[in-house]
Amino acid sequence: MAVGIPRLGFDYIFPDPRYAPKEGLLAYGGDLHPDRVLTAYRRGIFPWYNPGDPVLWWSPDPRLVLYPKRLKISRSLRKTLRKKRFRVRLDSAFETVMRHCAAVPRPNQEGTWILPEVIESYTALHSRGFAHSVEVYDESGALFGGLYGLSIGSAFFGESMFSLKPDGSKIALVYLTALAKRWGFDFIDCQIPSDHLKRMGAEEIPRSRFLDELAQTQTRLGVPGSWREHEAWLEGLTW
């Protein structure tokens, strides 16, 4: 472990992320107890590590965020949305979405950081009304795309997404963004730079600005609890 990177103890106290190096590694150790994870996200910190490593905690600079009103929908994606040969559901298959995100191959990435203990922790957060999934099903009822993340205050912290068919994850993100706009969420945290997300409107901002905006989101209640009751509203969306 790099010199100067602190090891976490039994409490849920994290170092100030404003003083983390630009790559973002802030601390290591501790565990993924749901209360520790919530504390981390509220401070702009998230876990990300490989099998066999201790838990690594990150707060990179810059930070990739998507402001809901700045979402960009390509002409081809809008055409797919208008055809509506799919159904979007909320919180109906949370753990399944996580497992798909863990299993789907990704360019320049071997294995996955979505380990069994990660699934256990975030599933517990789902049962407590903090973690949510957006799922996309085809006309036969088969799940072919989705995403999951945490909703805390007026921010959504996106964790991972997957597609088994073209546009699966994009459809999920479009519908999540529609919900975020409806509820007055300030941003969707996308964590680290991604050309795919940048094409959809996500932008890099300095960590200091992200942390300032994050602090404001944590003064609001947000939308805790299951999101399933909001599926009917999604059905009425037009593109």
N, C-alpha and C positions, 0 to 999 in steps of 0.2 A: 504494500500500500504506500502511496506517495507520502513523503515526509510532510508533516503539517496538516494532513487531513485527519480530523478528529474521529475517534471511535465513539459511537453512541452508547450511553449507559442504559439503565433500567427505566429512567424517566422518559418523557416524551418531549424533551427539550432539544431543539436543533440550533446550530450556529446561524448567525444572520446571513441569509443568502446573498445580500448585497456585497459581501466580501469574498464570495467564492471566486475561484479563477474563471476565466471566460468560458472554458469548456464545460464548467458547471459542476464538477464533482465537489460536493460539499462535505459529506461525512460517509462513514461506513459502519456497518454493524446494526445492532438492534434487531427488531423483528418486524413482521407485517401485521401486528395486532391492528384491528380496524381503527382504534382510537389513535394510534400512532400515525397511521396512514392519513386520517382526516386532519390531524395536526399538521402534517407535512404539506398537504395540498393547500390548506388555508394560508400557508406561508410561501407558496410558490415553489414547493419542492416535490419531487416525485421519485419513486424507486425504479431502478433499471439496472439489471445485472444478469450475468450468465450463470448457467449451472455450475456449482462448485465454488462460486465466489461468495463472499459475504454480501449482505444487502448493501447496495450502493445508492446513495441519495444525491439527486442532481437538481441544479437550478441554473440552466445555461444562459449565456448572454451572447447573441440576442435570443429572443423568444418568439416563436411563431404563433400568431393568434389570428382568428377569423372573427371580424366584427360582422354580426348577422346582416346588417344592411348593405354590406359590401360583397356579398356572395356573388360570384360570377357563374352563370349557367350557360354553357356552350349551346350553339344552335342544335347540334345533334342530341345532346342530353335533353334539351327542352322538348324535342320531338318525341323522345322516349317517354318523358313524363306525361305528355299529352295523350299518348296512346294508352297509357295506364294499364298495361298488361301485367300488373303486379299488385300486391297488397302490402301496405306497410303496417306493422304492428309494433307495440311498445311493451317492453318488459315481459314478454310472453315466453322467451327462451334465452334468458340471460346467460346461463352457464354454457349453453350450446354455442352462443355467439362467441364467448371467450375461447372455447375449444377450437372453433373454426379459425379464429384469429391466430391461435397458437400453431395450428397445423398448416395453414396456407403458406407455400414457399414464397420468399421475397427476394428480390435481386440483391446480391452482395451480402446476404445474411444467412448464416448457418445456424440451425436450431432456432430456439425461441427463448425470450425472457419471460414468457407467460408460463411460469412453472406451476406445479401443483399447489405450492403454498400461496402463490399469487392468486390463483383461481379460488382457493379457499377463503382468502382475505376479502377479495372483491365480491364474492358471492355473499359473504356475511354483510358487507356494506349494502349490497342489493336488498337483502332481507330487511335492512334497517332504513331503506328508502333513500339512500344516497347514491347508489350506483344504478345505472340504467342502460338498457339496450334498445336500439332501433333495428328492427328486422325487416327484411324485404323478401316476400314470397312470390313465386311465380303463379301462373293460373292453375297449376296442378296442386298448389299448396306446398311446394318444396321451397325450403329456405335457400336463397342463393346470394344473399348479401346482408351486410349489417355492420354495426359498430357498437362500442360500449364505452362508458366513461363515468365520471362522477359529476353530480350536480350539487354544488355547495354555494349557498348564497345566490347571487345573480351571475354566476359563472358556470360554464360547463367545461370540465377537463377531459378532453378526448384522449382515450388510451390506445385503441387500436380499431382497425376495420378490416373487412375481408370482402372478396367477391369470388363467387364460383362461376358467374356469368358476367358478360360485359355490363358495366354501369351499376353493379349491385351496391358497392360502397358509396358511389356518388349519389345514388338515389337516397340512401340512408342519410347522408350528410345534408342533402337538400331539405329533407323533411325535418331533420334535427334543427336546422337553421330556421325553418319556418316556425317551429315551436319556440325557439330562442327569441325570435322577433316578437311573437305573440306575448311571451311572458316578460319581455323587457330585459332579457339577459344582456349583459354588457359585452361579453365575448365568449368564444369557444377557444380554449387553450389547445393548441396543436403541438406544443412542446418544442420540437426540434425542426429545422428547415426541411421542407419537402417540396420538390418541384410540382408534384401532383396537386398538393393542396394550394400552392401559390397560384396555379392556373385557375383555381376556383375562388381566388380572392384573398387567401390568407397572406399575411404580411409579417415581416420580421420587425420587431420593435426592441429597443434597449431593455435590458433586464430591469433597470431602475424604474423605467416607465411602467413596465408590466407589474412590478410589485406595488407601485403606487395605485394603479387601476385595480389590482386585485384586492387591495385593502378596502377600497370602496365597495366592491361586490360583497364583501363579507359582513357589511352592515345591514344587508337585506336578507329576508327570509328565503327567497327562492321558491322552488316547487318540490317540497319533500314528499315522500311516500310513493306509492306505485303510480306510474304514468298510464296505466292501461285505460283508465276512464277517458283519456284524451284521444283515443284512436278514432272516435266518431268525428271529431273535428278535422282530423287529417283527411277523412274521406271527402270532405267538401272543398279541398284545395284544388285550384285550377292553375294551369301554366300557359 
